[in-house]
Amino acid sequence: MTNQTTAASKGRFASSRKSISVSKESLVRVAPLAEGSRAVMCGPTVAGLDAREWLSSSGDTLARLRAEHGAVLLRGFTPLDAAGLAELATALTGGLRDYDNRSTPRQRVDGNVFTSTEYPPDQTIPAHNEMSYTASWPSTLFLTCLVPAAEGGETPVADSARVHSRLPAETRERFERDGVMYVRNFGHGLDLSWQEVFQTEDRDEVDAYCANNGIQVEWLGGERLRTRHVVQATITSRATGEKVWFNQAHLFHVSSLPETVRHELLESFAEDELPRNAMYGDGSPLDPEHLAQIRAAYDAEEIALPWQTGDVMIVDNEQFSHGRRPYSGARKVLVAMA
């Protein structure tokens, strides 16, 4: 994947775009993504329909589907490249945001369109709401599949309100009372560097960003930096008014790592020196039983369909989490955040 879309590529996609009358909603059929789920799949009833044309000619239909159903899979429309995904996302939401305060490795493809997280294909990315480890997160995610994996590689989604409801009241109350503290240690060469996370080589810029975002900073000598950030464990969805589970405690916690990796890290580092970890907001260790309950709730709610070339998934980031299953073969999925 190159870091920029070539002019030839843009021209190829632009020339393939056809103008089709899409004034009637009957040109698109809507069905549940899975039995019992609010999420939906939309597919055209005519060949060659471009999602951007449908969006521009069907009023607030897509915005309403996103708000009411939380996750919308567009399947069977004309495939979009990075520029086309940006155009669709901008038309629906008004603009895209950059990937700041980064947590995972990605490559910028075109403007504010990025590759999906570039972890090794044998790894699972647990369910999470994008950037819920911060106090400022994207409202909507747009993902498109350029090349589906030969096997696996699904992007499961899970209803965050239903995850919240599945958790015992005592667990919810503890997290809601204290929040989650995310501790990150940079400079060991085992995770993203602080330069990559904050997109700067200037320590003063890091200090200013962290001060503006409520992040505690501790420079430890050399390239070492430790940050602590206490933020929400749950929020109220702006679209539905429902309480939703909204944090990455289970993902940041050291227990999310493979056993051999976890063992090696704990032998090498004190708990507050791990590359990343999560605690309750008061600084006390997370209860393993709470973590098990959270993971079980996500597992119970996840919906996973294999990607098809040209699929676009639109996710209300507050209503639904997403993740990634292991895969084999090539896989290219792009993401934009609004």
Backbone hydrogen bonds in HBPLUS format (Angstrom, degrees):
<---DONOR---> <-ACCEPTOR-->    atom                        ^
c    i                          cat <-CA-CA->   ^        H-A-AA   ^      H-
h    n   atom  resd res      DA  || num        DHA   H-A  angle D-A-AA Bond
n    s   type  num  typ     dist DA aas  dist angle  dist       angle   num
A0010-LYS N   A0006-THR O   3.00 MM   4  6.35 162.9  2.03 153.1 157.2     1
A0011-GLY N   A0007-ALA O   2.90 MM   4  6.08 156.8  1.95 146.7 153.4     2
A0012-ARG N   A0008-ALA O   2.90 MM   4  6.13 150.2  1.99 145.7 153.8     3
A0013-PHE N   A0009-SER O   3.07 MM   4  6.37 162.0  2.10 155.8 158.8     4
A0014-ALA N   A0010-LYS O   2.87 MM   4  6.00 160.5  1.90 149.9 156.4     5
A0015-SER N   A0011-GLY O   2.87 MM   4  5.95 159.3  1.91 148.2 153.1     6
A0016-SER N   A0012-ARG O   3.26 MM   4  6.39 134.7  2.48 135.0 145.7     7
A0016-SER N   A0013-PHE O   3.21 MM   3  5.22 132.0  2.45  94.3 107.0     8
A0017-ARG N   A0014-ALA O   3.24 MM   3  5.40 156.8  2.30 104.0 110.9     9
A0027-LEU N   A0024-LYS O   3.16 MM   3  5.98 171.5  2.17 120.7 123.1    10
A0028-VAL N   A0025-GLU O   3.00 MM   3  5.76 167.5  2.02 123.4 126.6    11
A0045-THR N   A0027-LEU O   2.68 MM  18  5.05 154.9  1.74 139.7 139.4    12
A0029-ARG N   A0043-GLY O   2.79 MM  14  5.40 161.5  1.83 166.1 163.8    13
A0043-GLY N   A0029-ARG O   2.99 MM  14  5.40 157.4  2.04 150.1 157.5    14
A0031-ALA N   A0041-MET O   2.99 MM  10  5.38 156.4  2.05 149.9 157.6    15
A0041-MET N   A0031-ALA O   2.72 MM  10  5.38 161.2  1.75 164.4 170.8    16
A0033-LEU N   A0039-ALA O   2.79 MM   6  5.36 170.1  1.80 129.3 127.5    17
A0037-SER N   A0034-ALA O   3.05 MM   3  5.50 161.5  2.09 139.7 137.7    18
A0040-VAL N   A0071-ALA O   3.03 MM  31  6.48 158.8  2.08 159.9 161.3    19
A0073-LEU N   A0040-VAL O   2.89 MM  33  6.32 163.4  1.92 150.7 155.8    20
A0042-CYS N   A0073-LEU O   2.73 MM  31  6.05 164.6  1.75 160.6 164.4    21
A0075-ARG N   A0042-CYS O   2.96 MM  33  6.24 169.6  1.97 169.6 172.4    22
A0078-THR N   A0049-LEU O   2.93 MM  29  5.94 155.0  1.99 142.1 147.5    23
A0053-GLU N   A0050-ASP O   3.04 MM   3  5.32 122.9  2.38 104.4 118.2    24
A0054-TRP N   A0050-ASP O   3.05 MM   4  6.42 162.6  2.08 156.3 161.3    25
A0055-LEU N   A0051-ALA O   2.88 MM   4  6.02 159.7  1.92 144.8 150.6    26
A0056-SER N   A0052-ARG O   3.04 MM   4  6.17 159.7  2.08 142.9 147.9    27
A0057-SER N   A0053-GLU O   3.08 MM   4  6.19 133.4  2.31 142.9 154.6    28
A0057-SER N   A0054-TRP O   3.23 MM   3  5.26 135.5  2.44  96.4 108.4    29
A0058-SER N   A0054-TRP O   2.97 MM   4  5.77 121.4  2.32 150.1 160.6    30
A0061-THR N   A0058-SER O   3.32 MM   3  5.92 162.0  2.35 129.8 134.9    31
A0064-ARG N   A0060-ASP O   2.79 MM   4  5.91 156.4  1.85 158.1 165.0    32
A0065-LEU N   A0061-THR O   2.94 MM   4  6.20 156.8  1.99 148.5 154.9    33
A0066-ARG N   A0062-LEU O   2.93 MM   4  6.17 162.1  1.97 151.2 155.7    34
A0067-ALA N   A0063-ALA O   3.02 MM   4  6.22 162.4  2.05 146.6 151.1    35
A0068-GLU N   A0064-ARG O   2.85 MM   4  5.96 165.0  1.87 155.6 159.7    36
A0069-HIS N   A0065-LEU O   2.84 MM   4  5.60 158.3  1.89 146.8 152.9    37
A0070-GLY N   A0066-ARG O   2.83 MM   4  4.96 141.0  1.98 127.1 135.9    38
A0316-ASP N   A0070-GLY O   2.70 MM 246  5.02 175.2  1.71 166.9 165.8    39
A0072-VAL N   A0314-ILE O   2.82 MM 242  5.12 161.3  1.86 151.2 157.7    40
A0314-ILE N   A0072-VAL O   2.80 MM 242  5.12 170.8  1.81 152.7 155.8    41
A0074-LEU N   A0312-VAL O   2.68 MM 238  5.01 175.5  1.68 164.0 163.6    42
A0312-VAL N   A0074-LEU O   2.99 MM 238  5.01 156.7  2.05 143.6 150.0    43
A0085-LEU N   A0081-ASP O   2.89 MM   4  6.15 154.1  1.95 154.4 161.7    44
A0086-ALA N   A0082-ALA O   2.99 MM   4  6.26 159.5  2.04 149.2 154.5    45
A0087-GLU N   A0083-ALA O   2.95 MM   4  6.19 150.4  2.04 142.5 150.9    46
A0088-LEU N   A0084-GLY O   2.97 MM   4  6.21 162.0  2.00 150.5 154.2    47
A0089-ALA N   A0085-LEU O   2.90 MM   4  6.08 170.5  1.91 155.0 157.9    48
A0090-THR N   A0086-ALA O   2.87 MM   4  5.90 161.0  1.91 147.0 152.5    49
A0091-ALA N   A0087-GLU O   2.97 MM   4  6.04 156.5  2.03 144.6 151.2    50
A0092-LEU N   A0088-LEU O   3.09 MM   4  6.32 147.1  2.20 145.8 154.1    51
A0093-THR N   A0089-ALA O   2.92 MM   4  6.01 158.5  1.97 150.7 156.7    52
A0094-GLY N   A0090-THR O   2.68 MM   4  4.71 147.5  1.78 128.9 137.0    53
A0097-ARG N   A0337-MET O   2.80 MM 240  5.74 164.8  1.82 154.9 157.3    54
A0102-ARG N   A0197-VAL O   3.06 MM  95  4.43 158.3  2.11 127.2 124.0    55
A0118-GLU N   A0105-PRO O   2.90 MM  13  5.59 170.8  1.91 161.7 164.0    56
A0115-THR N   A0107-GLN O   2.89 MM   8  5.40 150.4  1.98 148.9 158.7    57
A0109-VAL N   A0113-VAL O   2.81 MM   4  5.64 162.8  1.84 151.2 155.9    58
A0110-ASP N   A0113-VAL O   3.30 MM   3  5.30 159.7  2.35 134.8 139.7    59
A0113-VAL N   A0110-ASP O   3.02 MM   3  5.30 141.2  2.18 120.2 132.2    60
A0114-PHE N   A0335-VAL O   2.88 MM 221  5.35 171.5  1.88 161.7 161.0    61
A0335-VAL N   A0114-PHE O   2.79 MM 221  5.35 159.3  1.83 153.9 158.9    62
A0116-SER N   A0333-VAL O   2.89 MM 217  5.67 142.1  2.03 167.2 155.8    63
A0123-GLN N   A0120-PRO O   3.06 MM   3  5.74 167.3  2.08 126.0 129.0    64
A0327-TYR N   A0121-PRO O   2.89 MM 206  5.32 155.6  1.95 139.7 147.9    65
A0125-ILE N   A0324-ARG O   2.84 MM 199  4.81 168.8  1.85 144.1 148.0    66
A0324-ARG N   A0125-ILE O   3.00 MM 199  4.81 156.6  2.05 136.9 137.2    67
A0128-HIS N   A0322-HIS O   2.84 MM 194  5.51 144.2  1.97 138.1 146.7    68
A0322-HIS N   A0128-HIS O   2.93 MM 194  5.51 159.0  1.98 138.1 139.8    69
A0132-SER N   A0129-ASN O   3.09 MM   3  5.56 146.9  2.20 144.3 136.6    70
A0134-THR N   A0131-MET O   3.10 MM   3  5.66 151.2  2.18 117.1 119.3    71
A0317-ASN N   A0139-SER O   2.82 MM 178  5.25 147.7  1.92 131.7 139.4    72
A0338-ALA N   A0140-THR O   2.92 MM 198  5.23 172.5  1.92 161.5 162.4    73
A0141-LEU N   A0315-VAL O   2.86 MM 174  5.06 159.8  1.90 145.5 152.3    74
A0315-VAL N   A0141-LEU O   2.91 MM 174  5.06 163.7  1.94 144.9 150.4    75
A0142-PHE N   A0336-ALA O   2.89 MM 194  5.11 154.0  1.95 157.3 159.0    76
A0336-ALA N   A0142-PHE O   2.81 MM 194  5.11 147.4  1.92 145.3 155.3    77
A0143-LEU N   A0313-MET O   2.91 MM 170  5.09 160.3  1.94 146.4 152.8    78
A0313-MET N   A0143-LEU O   2.73 MM 170  5.09 155.4  1.79 146.7 155.3    79
A0144-THR N   A0334-LEU O   3.00 MM 190  5.35 151.3  2.08 137.9 145.8    80
A0334-LEU N   A0144-THR O   2.90 MM 190  5.35 158.5  1.94 157.4 160.6    81
A0145-CYS N   A0311-ASP O   3.05 MM 166  5.50 151.3  2.14 145.9 153.5    82
A0310-GLY N   A0145-CYS O   2.88 MM 165  5.49 169.2  1.89 165.7 163.0    83
A0146-LEU N   A0332-LYS O   2.82 MM 186  5.35 152.4  1.90 153.3 161.7    84
A0147-VAL N   A0332-LYS O   3.22 MM 185  4.85 165.0  2.24 130.1 132.8    85
A0332-LYS N   A0147-VAL O   2.87 MM 185  4.85 161.9  1.90 137.1 141.2    86
A0150-ALA N   A0328-SER O   2.97 MM 178  5.69 134.3  2.18 147.4 156.4    87
A0328-SER N   A0151-GLU O   2.95 MM 177  5.33 148.0  2.05 148.4 154.1    88
A0153-GLY N   A0326-PRO O   2.88 MM 173  5.28 147.0  1.99 129.5 126.2    89
A0325-ARG N   A0154-GLU O   2.96 MM 171  5.40 159.2  2.01 155.3 159.2    90
A0323-GLY N   A0156-PRO O   3.05 MM 167  5.45 126.7  2.35 146.9 154.3    91
A0157-VAL N   A0303-ILE O   2.94 MM 146  5.37 152.4  2.01 145.4 150.6    92
A0303-ILE N   A0157-VAL O   2.80 MM 146  5.37 148.5  1.90 151.3 161.9    93
A0158-ALA N   A0321-SER O   3.21 MM 163  5.20 146.5  2.33 121.0 125.2    94
A0321-SER N   A0158-ALA O   2.89 MM 163  5.20 158.5  1.93 150.2 154.3    95
A0163-VAL N   A0159-ASP O   2.98 MM   4  6.30 150.0  2.07 150.2 159.6    96
A0160-SER N   A0319-GLN O   2.75 MM 159  5.35 161.6  1.78 143.0 147.1    97
A0164-HIS N   A0160-SER O   3.04 MM   4  6.15 159.8  2.09 138.3 143.5    98
A0245-TRP N   A0160-SER O   3.24 MM  85  5.36 172.7  2.24 124.7 123.4    99
A0165-SER N   A0161-ALA O   2.97 MM   4  6.23 154.9  2.04 143.0 149.7   100
A0166-ARG N   A0162-ARG O   3.05 MM   4  6.18 142.4  2.19 140.5 149.5   101
A0166-ARG N   A0163-VAL O   3.19 MM   3  5.22 126.4  2.49  96.1 109.7   102
A0167-LEU N   A0164-HIS O   3.28 MM   3  5.62 144.9  2.41 104.5 113.5   103
A0171-THR N   A0168-PRO O   3.05 MM   3  5.39 122.6  2.40 105.6 119.3   104
A0172-ARG N   A0168-PRO O   3.11 MM   4  6.47 166.3  2.13 159.8 163.1   105
A0173-GLU N   A0169-ALA O   2.87 MM   4  6.02 165.6  1.89 154.3 158.6   106
A0174-ARG N   A0170-GLU O   3.09 MM   4  6.22 155.1  2.15 142.4 148.2   107
A0175-PHE N   A0171-THR O   3.20 MM   4  6.45 170.9  2.21 156.6 157.9   108
A0176-GLU N   A0172-ARG O   2.82 MM   4  5.95 163.6  1.85 157.2 162.8   109
A0177-ARG N   A0173-GLU O   2.93 MM   4  5.90 149.3  2.02 142.1 149.6   110
A0178-ASP N   A0174-ARG O   3.13 MM   4  6.27 164.5  2.15 149.5 153.0   111
A0179-GLY N   A0175-PHE O   2.65 MM   4  5.05 148.8  1.74 143.2 151.1   112
A0281-GLY N   A0179-GLY O   2.96 MM 102  4.70 139.3  2.13 120.3 113.7   113
A0180-VAL N   A0231-VAL O   2.98 MM  51  5.61 163.0  2.01 153.7 159.3   114
A0231-VAL N   A0180-VAL O   2.97 MM  51  5.61 154.5  2.04 157.0 158.2   115
A0181-MET N   A0279-MET O   2.89 MM  98  5.08 167.7  1.91 136.0 140.2   116
A0279-MET N   A0181-MET O   2.89 MM  98  5.08 150.5  1.98 145.5 154.1   117
A0182-TYR N   A0229-HIS O   2.86 MM  47  5.25 162.8  1.89 145.1 147.8   118
A0229-HIS N   A0182-TYR O   3.04 MM  47  5.25 143.5  2.18 135.7 146.7   119
A0183-VAL N   A0277-ASN O   2.92 MM  94  5.29 169.8  1.93 151.5 154.6   120
A0277-ASN N   A0183-VAL O   2.90 MM  94  5.29 137.3  2.08 151.9 159.7   121
A0184-ARG N   A0227-THR O   3.00 MM  43  5.32 160.8  2.03 146.7 152.2   122
A0227-THR N   A0184-ARG O   2.90 MM  43  5.32 158.2  1.95 150.8 158.1   123
A0185-ASN N   A0275-PRO O   2.87 MM  90  4.57 160.8  1.91 119.4 125.2   124
A0186-PHE N   A0225-LEU O   2.72 MM  39  5.03 170.6  1.73 158.8 162.1   125
A0225-LEU N   A0186-PHE O   3.05 MM  39  5.03 150.4  2.14 126.4 132.1   126
A0196-GLU N   A0193-SER O   3.13 MM   3  5.23 122.6  2.48  96.7 110.0   127
A0197-VAL N   A0193-SER O   3.00 MM   4  6.30 166.6  2.01 154.7 158.4   128
A0198-PHE N   A0194-TRP O   2.97 MM   4  5.95 169.4  1.98 148.0 150.6   129
A0199-GLN N   A0195-GLN O   2.83 MM   4  5.37 112.5  2.30 126.7 140.7   130
A0200-THR N   A0195-GLN O   3.22 MM   5  5.15 138.5  2.41 128.9 139.7   131
A0205-GLU N   A0202-ASP O   3.10 MM   3  5.34 125.2  2.41 100.0 113.3   132
A0206-VAL N   A0202-ASP O   3.21 MM   4  6.63 150.6  2.30 145.1 153.4   133
A0207-ASP N   A0203-ARG O   2.88 MM   4  6.18 163.6  1.91 153.6 157.5   134
A0208-ALA N   A0204-ASP O   2.93 MM   4  6.13 157.4  1.98 145.1 151.1   135
A0209-TYR N   A0205-GLU O   2.90 MM   4  6.06 163.9  1.92 148.6 153.1   136
A0210-CYS N   A0206-VAL O   2.92 MM   4  6.09 171.1  1.92 157.9 160.3   137
A0211-ALA N   A0207-ASP O   2.91 MM   4  6.04 158.3  1.96 146.5 153.0   138
A0212-ASN N   A0208-ALA O   3.00 MM   4  6.16 156.1  2.06 148.0 154.1   139
A0213-ASN N   A0209-TYR O   3.07 MM   4  6.26 124.7  2.39 139.0 153.8   140
A0213-ASN N   A0210-CYS O   3.10 MM   3  5.04 138.6  2.27  95.3 107.4   141
A0215-ILE N   A0210-CYS O   2.88 MM   5  4.63 166.1  1.90 140.5 140.4   142
A0216-GLN N   A0228-ARG O   2.80 MM  12  5.04 157.9  1.85 167.3 161.3   143
A0228-ARG N   A0216-GLN O   3.01 MM  12  5.04 148.8  2.11 134.2 142.1   144
A0218-GLU N   A0226-ARG O   2.86 MM   8  5.10 134.0  2.07 154.3 163.9   145
A0226-ARG N   A0218-GLU O   2.89 MM   8  5.10 159.3  1.93 143.1 150.0   146
A0220-LEU N   A0224-ARG O   3.06 MM   4  5.23 168.2  2.07 130.6 133.9   147
A0224-ARG N   A0221-GLY O   3.10 MM   3  5.63 157.0  2.15 133.7 135.9   148
A0246-PHE N   A0233-ALA O   2.89 MM  13  5.39 161.8  1.93 141.7 141.0   149
A0235-ILE N   A0244-VAL O   3.16 MM   9  5.60 153.8  2.23 147.9 156.0   150
A0244-VAL N   A0235-ILE O   2.81 MM   9  5.60 167.1  1.83 168.8 170.9   151
A0237-SER N   A0242-GLU O   2.80 MM   5  5.45 158.3  1.85 166.7 161.4   152
A0241-GLY N   A0237-SER O   2.81 MM   4  5.04 148.4  1.91 135.1 143.7   153
A0251-LEU N   A0248-GLN O   3.08 MM   3  5.12 127.2  2.37  97.8 112.0   154
A0252-PHE N   A0248-GLN O   2.88 MM   4  6.06 167.5  1.90 166.6 168.3   155
A0253-HIS N   A0249-ALA O   3.01 MM   4  5.90 146.5  2.13 144.1 152.9   156
A0256-SER N   A0253-HIS O   2.94 MM   3  5.85 171.3  1.95 129.7 132.4   157
A0257-LEU N   A0254-VAL O   3.18 MM   3  5.82 168.0  2.19 119.0 122.7   158
A0262-ARG N   A0258-PRO O   2.87 MM   4  6.06 169.1  1.88 165.2 169.0   159
A0263-HIS N   A0259-GLU O   2.90 MM   4  6.04 160.7  1.94 149.8 155.0   160
A0264-GLU N   A0260-THR O   3.06 MM   4  6.25 161.9  2.09 146.2 150.7   161
A0265-LEU N   A0261-VAL O   2.96 MM   4  6.20 162.2  2.00 155.2 160.0   162
A0266-LEU N   A0262-ARG O   2.98 MM   4  6.15 166.5  2.00 153.8 157.3   163
A0267-GLU N   A0263-HIS O   3.04 MM   4  6.20 136.1  2.24 141.4 152.8   164
A0268-SER N   A0264-GLU O   3.10 MM   4  6.27 132.6  2.34 137.5 149.6   165
A0268-SER N   A0265-LEU O   3.00 MM   3  5.05 130.6  2.26  96.2 110.0   166
A0269-PHE N   A0265-LEU O   2.80 MM   4  5.86 148.4  1.90 159.4 167.0   167
A0273-GLU N   A0270-ALA O   2.86 MM   3  5.21 159.7  1.91 115.8 122.0   168
A0280-TYR N   A0284-SER O   3.05 MM   4  5.54 162.8  2.08 170.7 169.8   169
A0283-GLY N   A0280-TYR O   2.84 MM   3  5.49 162.4  1.87 127.2 130.0   170
A0290-HIS N   A0287-ASP O   2.94 MM   3  5.25 121.5  2.29 106.7 121.3   171
A0291-LEU N   A0287-ASP O   3.13 MM   4  6.55 157.8  2.18 155.0 161.5   172
A0292-ALA N   A0288-PRO O   2.97 MM   4  6.20 155.5  2.03 146.2 152.7   173
A0293-GLN N   A0289-GLU O   2.97 MM   4  6.21 154.0  2.04 146.1 152.9   174
A0294-ILE N   A0290-HIS O   2.97 MM   4  6.26 156.0  2.03 150.8 157.1   175
A0295-ARG N   A0291-LEU O   3.03 MM   4  6.26 167.6  2.05 153.4 156.0   176
A0296-ALA N   A0292-ALA O   2.97 MM   4  6.10 154.7  2.03 145.3 152.6   177
A0297-ALA N   A0293-GLN O   2.96 MM   4  6.14 150.8  2.05 144.7 152.4   178
A0298-TYR N   A0294-ILE O   3.09 MM   4  6.42 160.7  2.13 153.1 157.3   179
A0299-ASP N   A0295-ARG O   2.96 MM   4  6.16 164.3  1.99 148.2 153.0   180
A0300-ALA N   A0296-ALA O   2.99 MM   4  6.15 152.4  2.07 144.9 151.7   181
A0301-GLU N   A0297-ALA O   3.26 MM   4  6.43 136.1  2.47 139.5 149.9   182
A0301-GLU N   A0298-TYR O   3.06 MM   3  5.23 133.0  2.29 101.3 114.1   183
A0302-GLU N   A0298-TYR O   2.99 MM   4  5.98 129.8  2.25 156.5 168.3   184
A0311-ASP N   A0308-GLN O   2.99 MM   3  5.63 164.7  2.02 144.3 144.7   185
A0319-GLN N   A0316-ASP O   3.05 MM   3  5.41 124.5  2.37 105.7 119.7   186
A0320-PHE N   A0316-ASP O   2.96 MM   4  6.04 159.0  2.01 167.9 173.9   187
